[in-house]
Amino acid sequence: MRLALLPIPLLLLAACGNTVHRNAAKACLAEVDTRLAGKLFDVDVDQLTASAVSQAADTLQLSAPIVFDRGLPTEYTQIIECRVRLDAESPTVIFLQFNWSMDDVKKGQ
């Protein structure tokens, strides 16, 4: 009977970790949205969440592609990197960077 109950706490821990990662991803997306107000872009929140890696006891690093002008002739892709501090109240973005390639920028023009 004990063996059957062992996976339950492990699943609960995994779910909590996923919630923390999801909240960090949402904080990153909110910051991106603030900085790119008025621009058309798309970020896969699941991919951003899955990329979460612990940098320190209270910091996560996340990264995912961001697509600008999806479906338009000016479509291009960059990579966003976001670092989030896990505060008691809510995650705080402490670093946000857009990594781009000149090939993608030329396509967008």
C-alpha positions as CSV (number, residue, x, y, z in Angstrom):
1,M,0.0,0.0,0.0
2,R,2.9,2.4,0.7
3,L,4.2,2.1,-2.8
4,A,0.9,3.1,-4.2
5,L,0.9,6.3,-2.1
6,L,4.5,7.3,-2.9
7,P,3.8,8.8,-6.4
8,I,1.1,11.2,-5.0
9,P,3.4,13.5,-3.1
10,L,5.8,13.5,-6.1
11,L,3.0,14.5,-8.4
12,L,2.0,17.3,-6.0
13,L,5.6,18.6,-5.9
14,A,5.8,18.5,-9.7
15,A,2.5,20.4,-10.0
16,C,3.7,23.1,-7.6
17,G,7.0,23.5,-9.5
18,N,5.0,23.8,-12.7
19,T,2.8,26.5,-11.1
20,V,5.9,28.5,-10.1
21,H,7.4,28.1,-13.6
22,R,4.1,29.1,-15.2
23,N,3.8,32.2,-12.9
24,A,7.4,33.2,-13.9
25,A,6.5,32.8,-17.6
26,K,3.4,34.9,-17.1
27,A,5.5,37.6,-15.4
28,C,7.9,37.5,-18.4
29,L,5.1,37.8,-20.9
30,A,3.6,40.7,-18.9
31,E,6.9,42.5,-19.1
32,V,7.3,41.8,-22.8
33,D,3.7,43.1,-23.4
34,T,4.6,46.3,-21.6
35,R,7.7,46.9,-23.6
36,L,6.2,46.0,-26.9
37,A,2.8,47.8,-26.5
38,G,1.2,48.1,-29.9
39,K,3.3,45.5,-31.7
40,L,2.0,42.2,-33.0
41,F,3.9,39.3,-31.4
42,D,3.4,35.7,-30.3
43,V,5.1,33.7,-27.6
44,D,4.3,30.1,-26.7
45,V,3.7,30.3,-22.9
46,D,4.0,26.5,-22.6
47,Q,7.5,26.6,-24.2
48,L,8.5,29.5,-22.1
49,T,7.3,27.6,-19.0
50,A,9.1,24.4,-19.9
51,S,12.4,26.3,-20.4
52,A,12.5,27.4,-16.8
53,V,15.9,26.7,-15.2
54,S,16.9,27.5,-11.6
55,Q,19.8,30.1,-11.5
56,A,19.8,30.5,-7.8
57,A,17.5,29.6,-4.9
58,D,15.1,32.3,-5.8
59,T,15.8,33.0,-9.5
60,L,14.6,31.3,-12.7
61,Q,15.9,31.8,-16.2
62,L,13.4,31.3,-19.1
63,S,13.8,31.5,-22.8
64,A,11.6,31.0,-25.9
65,P,11.1,32.2,-29.4
66,I,9.0,35.3,-30.0
67,V,7.4,35.8,-33.4
68,F,6.7,39.2,-34.6
69,D,3.9,39.9,-37.3
70,R,3.0,36.2,-37.5
71,G,1.4,35.4,-40.9
72,L,2.5,38.7,-42.5
73,P,5.2,39.2,-45.1
74,T,7.2,41.1,-42.4
75,E,7.2,38.1,-40.0
76,Y,10.5,37.5,-38.1
77,T,11.6,35.6,-35.0
78,Q,13.8,36.5,-32.1
79,I,14.6,34.7,-28.8
80,I,13.6,36.3,-25.5
81,E,15.6,35.6,-22.4
82,C,14.0,36.5,-19.1
83,R,15.2,36.2,-15.5
84,V,12.7,36.2,-12.7
85,R,13.1,36.6,-9.0
86,L,10.6,34.5,-7.0
87,D,9.4,36.9,-4.4
88,A,6.9,35.9,-1.7
89,E,4.1,38.0,-3.2
90,S,4.7,37.5,-6.9
91,P,7.5,36.9,-9.5
92,T,9.5,39.9,-10.5
93,V,11.3,40.3,-13.8
94,I,14.9,41.3,-13.2
95,F,16.3,40.8,-16.7
96,L,14.7,40.8,-20.2
97,Q,16.7,40.5,-23.4
98,F,15.7,40.1,-27.0
99,N,18.3,38.1,-29.1
100,W,18.0,38.5,-32.8
101,S,19.6,37.5,-36.0
102,M,20.4,40.0,-38.8
103,D,18.8,37.5,-41.3
104,D,15.5,37.8,-39.4
105,V,15.7,41.6,-39.3
106,K,16.3,41.8,-43.0
107,K,13.3,39.6,-43.7
108,G,11.2,42.0,-41.5
109,Q,12.1,45.0,-43.6
